Amino acid sequence: MPAAWDPVQSWRAGRQTWPGSRASATNTFFIELQKIGIYGGTFDPVHHAHLILARLALERFALERIVFVPTRLSPHKNDSVATPEARLQMLRSAIEGEAQFEVDDCELQREPPSYTIDTVEKLRQKYQGAHLFLLIGDDNLAGLPSWRGFEDLRHMVTFVVLQRAFTPVVHEYLSVDRRIDISATEIRNRIASGRSIQYLVPRSVEQIIRTRGLYREVTK
């Protein structure tokens, strides 16, 4: 009996023998698994830490692309400060010219709250047969088992954990072990207090923030 195919292990090689096939000189079949990273968040605003960590995940796990998914209203966080339209505009401007980065606004098109499993189902239809990698912050790990449809979700994606805590969190998933100390809260508070956000966000994002007059009040 052929060994069971384990998609979690297949990311290293980028290809996998078709389950049930026998490898031989004349009869070997391969599927090229398209490897797609999904990076959801409020992106309020998107900043350089988001972009750097996405690039590191893409390179480390040989992903074809990263799909940024701005949430309309997360069930695990408070309301966003900027409007969905403003956050979408900033995100699109931030990745402009990046061939392996794209934005999917499916969560903004649905009624809130935004559940990850619904988004994954949508993207599975869009990228049929792809191996999906879900990028999450380590601050989400404690509540992960309580996410809607978690037992199904864990069989649909490979989790990739991004380090945010000062002390690394022990877990069983793949990870990008680099912490970048930039936060959206810090950026919003710097704007509200009249301080510079240069080097924290892409120049195009800073221009949108100024043009729209975003984040002029202190937030949490």
N, C-alpha and C positions, 0 to 999 in steps of 0.2 A: 504493500500500500504506500503510495507516495506521501511524503511528509506534508503536513498542513502548511499552507502559505501564510506567512506572518507579515502583514504590511508594515508593522512598526519597525521591523528590521530591514525593510527593503530600501529605506532612504539612503543608506550608505552607498549602495551600488548604482542606484538610479534606474535599474532594470530588474525584471524578475521573470523567471521561467514560468510559463503558463501552468497553473495548477493541474496536475494529472498527466502532464506530458513527460515523456522519457527523453532524457538528454542522450543524443548520439550524434555521430558525425553527419548523418543524413536526415535526422528528424529532430531538430531542436527549434522550439518556438519561443519567441520573446515578446513581451509587451513592454513598450516604453511607457512607464507610468509618468504622466505629467504631474509634477509636484508643485502644488499651489499653497502659498502661505496666506492665511486670513488674519488680518490685524484689525480688530474692532476697538472702538473707543469713542469718547465724546470729542476728542481732539479740539479742546476748547481753551486755547488754540493748539493746533499742531505745532510742534517745536522740533529742534534738532535731535533731541534724545529719541523721539519717535522714529525719525528717519535713519539715524545711525543704527539703532537696534534692529530695525527692519532690514537694513543692508547686511548687518552681521548675520542675522538668521538666514537670509537668502544665500549668502556665501557659505556658511557653515554646513547647511543641509542641502546644498545644490538645488535650490528651488528655482523653478522657471520664472516665477513672479510672486509679488506680494500684492494682495488685494486689501486695500484699506476700506473699512466699512464704518462710516460714522453712524453712531447710534442716535436714534430719535429721543428715546428716554430709556435709560438703563434701569432695570428693576433693582439694581444693587447700588445706585448712586442717586444723588439729588439732581434736580433739573440742571440743564446746561445754562450758561450765562448768555452766550451769543445764540442767535437764532440758528436753526438747522441750515438755512440758506447761506448764512455768513460762514458757518463752520465748513460747509461743503466747498464754498468758494476758496477759503484759505487752504483747505486740503488739496484741492486740484491745483492751485497755484504752487504749492510746496513741492509737488512731485512732477511738475511740468518738465518735460525733457528726459525723464527717467523711464527708459524703455521697459524696465522690469517692474515698475510700480504702476498700479492703477487704482481707481476709486470705484466702488460700487455703492450706489445710494439706495439699495433695496430696503434698508431699515427706515430710511426717511420717507419711503413711499407707503409704509405700513402704519397702521394705528399702533400707538404705544401701549404697553412697554415693549422694548426690543429684546426678544429672547434669542439667545445664541443658536439654539437648536433649529429655530425657524430659518435663520440666516444660513446655517450650514446646509439645510435641506435645499434651500434656493440655489446655493452655489454648487451643490452636487448635481443639480439639473443643468446648470450652466456649463460646468466642467465635467461632463460625464466620464467616468472611469479614472478621474484624477485621484491622486493621494493627497488629501487635505491636511495641512498642518495648521493648528490653531494657536496663535500667539497670545499668551495671557501674562499679566503681571503676577509676580509672586504674592502680591497683596490679595489676589483672588483665590489663592489655594485653600485657605481655611473654609471658605464658603462653597468651594467647587462642588462637593457632593450634593448640595442643596439646589443646584441649578436645575431648572426645568429640563426633564428628559436626560439627566446626566448619564444614566446607565446606557441609553442609546447613543448619546453623544460620544462617549468614550470609545465606542466601537466604530464611530464614523470618522474620527479625526485622530491625529497624533498631536498631543499637546506639546507646545514649546514654551517654557517658562522664561520670562524676562525678569532680570533682577531689579528690584526697586528698593527693597529693605536694606538698611545698613549692614545687618547681619544676615548672611545667606540662609534661606529657608530650606530645610531638608525635604526632598520630595523624590518621586520615582520617575519623573518625566525628563525628556530632553530639555536642554536649557541653553541660553546664551548668558554666559557668566561674565557679564560686564555691567557695572552700574554707572549710570550717567546722571549726575545730580542736577537735573533740570526738571522743573514741574510746571504744569499749567497754572497752578495756584500761585506760585511765585511770580510767574510772568504777569498774571492779571493784577496782582498786588503792586508790582513795580509800575505798571501803567497807571494804576489809580493814584499812586503817590508821585507821579511825574518823573520816575526814573527810567533810564534807558533799558531797552530790551535787545539792543544790538548784540549779535552773536548767539542769542538764545533761540531765535526763530529765523527762518529764511527771510531775505529782504522783501520778497513779494508779499509774504504774510504780514510783515510789519507795516507795509504800505496799505494793505487792506484794513488792518486794525485802525490806522490813523484816519484813513478816508471815511470809514464807517463810524468812527468815534466809539469803538468798542472798549469795554473794560474800564470805564472811567470811575467806577465806584468799587470800593474794596469788597472782595468776596471771600468766601471760605473755601 
